[in-house]
């Protein structure tokens, strides 16, 4: 195998491959990236047996062939090289030589036969297209609410189902819930609701530029994404996602509206003095004002008042500040509404004007 390509183009693809490869698999075949030079193209594949990645790009191929090489070291070498053309050559001893064309720089890496590289399904059936911007917004509004409790594995991913308008994504960790639905021109094929691990969703956020369309296919055991010459796939999480609609309040008796950025900054400041274990802040809303406060027993207290549109009786609600901070950071609207019925029951955070997403937070005890 022998081919030449531009260092700057290759480094992008190898970086994505390294994001997929699990670091604990060092010195095994799963720590390697597969390189296939054929028909004037270089195909790159990586997998951790749960997530798969493939991309191809035009290169100058002098001798066709394939090999696998330790991805982390290859990436480090590429980052150390100057921009320009780089030549790769696999010799008869299965060593990969990496040389710059215009400078005398030469690295040699040991390889593992491509015959031992694991297969991973990368191409699905029944693709549908969705704007990249819509998919990225759906991921941004849900992925942070995924549970990290491995004993509740069915909440360790984002639930995706065909909704009335198109595509629905939901995530919960049992104390909060994130919901978003987007219409899809051309419709969505029928499929049973699935639980998608967050890793492929984070990769999509890194990969997609946000313009144009991305193709999605959902099978019985895998989800597939296709964008240009890039293919991503992931195993699905088996299990039954909680009946999330039961926790969505049908009506809430009270609400207040305030400026999102002011609320966000107040939470950031007040959170400097929260108990690190509980992360609890207090929201006291009264006519025209929201008071955000916290107390760290051994250190002190923090309090900030911000204007709020509210004309009802005074109420204090205790919440984990991160459960408010994270959705507020991904919203772009100037105003948000906080709806509630009583301090011990779920509160709902939604943008003003109302859109196709909302966030539900369970309050904490006041004392």
C-alpha positions, 0 to 999 in steps of 0.5 A: 500500500502506498498513497499520498494526501494532504496532512490537513485533510487527513487530520480531521478524519483521524481526529473523528476516528480517535473520538470513537476509539475507546482509550482503554483498548490501547495496543489491541485491534480496537485501538487501531484505525483501518486505512484502505487505499483503493480506486484513488480514494482513502477509506478510514474506519474506526469502531469501539464495537458499539459505534462505527465510523467510516469516511473516504476522500480522494488521494493519490494512490500508487499501490492499493492495499489496507492496514490498521495502525494505532490511531492515537499515535498516528494522530499525534504524528500528523499533528506534529507535521507541517502542513503539506503533502504526506506519503504513506507506505506499507513495506513487506514487514507490515511497517507503515512509513509516514514521510513528508514530501517537502521535508526529511521527516520520517516516522515508522509505525507497526501495524496489525493485519486488516483481516482481524479488524471487526466488522460494524454495520455502517449503512442502514435502510429507509433513510429520511432526511432532516435539516442538520440545524434541526437535528443539532438543536434536538440533540442540544436540548436533550443529551445533557438530561441523560442519566449516568446511573448504569443500573438504570441503563434504559435511561442512559440514552435519548429516546427517539420516536415518530411523533405526530409532527415528525420526530420526537426526542426525550431524555430523563434522569428521573429528576428532570425531563427534556422534550423536543419535537420537530416536523420533517418534510417528506415524513418519517418512516414508521419505527418503534421508539428506540434509545440512542446512546449519547456517544453518537449524538455527541459525535454528530454535534462535532461532525455536522457543520449545521447547514444542509441535510443529514440522512437518518435511518433507524433499524431494530438494533442500530441507528445510522447517520449519513452526511456526504462521504461520512457514515456513523452508526451505533448500537441501540440501548435495549430496554423500555424507556419510562412512560414519560408522558405521564410526568408532563403536567397537563395544566399548571396554575401559576407562572412567571416570565423573565429575561433568560440571560438575566436568569442565567447569569444570576444562577451562575453567580449564586451557584458559587455558594451552593452545597456541592452535593445537593447543588440546591438554590432557592427561587422565591417569586413575588410580585414583580421580582424573582429572588435567587439565593443559595447557602453553603453552610460553612462558607456563606450565602448568596442572593440576587434579585431580578425582575419577573412578570408575576402578580400572585402570592409569594412562593419559594421553590428549591431546585438543583441549579444545573437542572435550570442552567443547562436548558437555559444555556441551549435556548436562544430566546430572550424570555423564558416562562417558569410554570408551576402548581405548588413548590413540591410538584414539577416545574416546567421551563419553556421559551417565550413565545412557546416553541416545540420544546420544554424542560421539566424539573422536579423540585427539592425539599426546602429544608 
